[in-house]
Amino acid sequence: MPRKNTPAAVIEATVTSKGQITLPSALRSRLGIHTGSRIRFTLPPTGGFEAHPVLLELEDLWAAADQSGHAGKPGPVMTPAMTFAEMNRAKVRRASR
């Protein structure tokens, strides 16, 4: 997700013969992408695609709520915190399945 006051950037990557790309470090840093991060691709009807890091799914929040407070088991540490807007988008994604 773009951050406020962050200038637009054009970043290129090359597709390998296996259909894989390496995300340049500037892109990973800007989007907070780390090893194991998930990325969601959206194909708008106008062509091209959009890619966004998957921060948390609604199911992740339910699982965390189920695990927290059990005898001797603290809930998982979830960082970065999910904003209300991200929660609403997760609800919409879940409802559209």
Contacts in CASP RR format, 6 or more apart in sequence:
PFRMAT RR
TARGET T0000
AUTHOR 0000-0000-0000
METHOD contacts of the structure
MODEL  1
MPRKNTPAAVIEATVTSKGQITLPSALRSRLGIHTGSRIRFTLPPTGGFE
AHPVLLELEDLWAAADQSGHAGKPGPVMTPAMTFAEMNRAKVRRASR
1 31 0 8 1.000
1 52 0 8 1.000
1 53 0 8 1.000
3 30 0 8 1.000
6 30 0 8 1.000
9 26 0 8 1.000
9 30 0 8 1.000
11 24 0 8 1.000
11 26 0 8 1.000
11 27 0 8 1.000
13 21 0 8 1.000
13 22 0 8 1.000
13 23 0 8 1.000
13 24 0 8 1.000
13 27 0 8 1.000
14 21 0 8 1.000
14 22 0 8 1.000
15 21 0 8 1.000
23 33 0 8 1.000
27 33 0 8 1.000
28 34 0 8 1.000
31 52 0 8 1.000
31 53 0 8 1.000
32 53 0 8 1.000
33 39 0 8 1.000
33 53 0 8 1.000
37 53 0 8 1.000
37 54 0 8 1.000
38 53 0 8 1.000
38 54 0 8 1.000
39 51 0 8 1.000
39 52 0 8 1.000
39 53 0 8 1.000
39 54 0 8 1.000
40 51 0 8 1.000
40 52 0 8 1.000
40 53 0 8 1.000
40 54 0 8 1.000
41 49 0 8 1.000
41 50 0 8 1.000
41 51 0 8 1.000
42 49 0 8 1.000
42 50 0 8 1.000
42 51 0 8 1.000
42 52 0 8 1.000
43 49 0 8 1.000
44 50 0 8 1.000
55 80 0 8 1.000
55 82 0 8 1.000
55 86 0 8 1.000
56 78 0 8 1.000
56 82 0 8 1.000
56 86 0 8 1.000
56 90 0 8 1.000
57 90 0 8 1.000
57 93 0 8 1.000
57 94 0 8 1.000
58 87 0 8 1.000
58 90 0 8 1.000
58 91 0 8 1.000
58 93 0 8 1.000
58 94 0 8 1.000
59 94 0 8 1.000
60 78 0 8 1.000
61 82 0 8 1.000
61 87 0 8 1.000
61 90 0 8 1.000
63 76 0 8 1.000
64 75 0 8 1.000
64 76 0 8 1.000
64 78 0 8 1.000
67 73 0 8 1.000
67 75 0 8 1.000
67 76 0 8 1.000
68 74 0 8 1.000
68 75 0 8 1.000
68 76 0 8 1.000
69 75 0 8 1.000
82 90 0 8 1.000
END
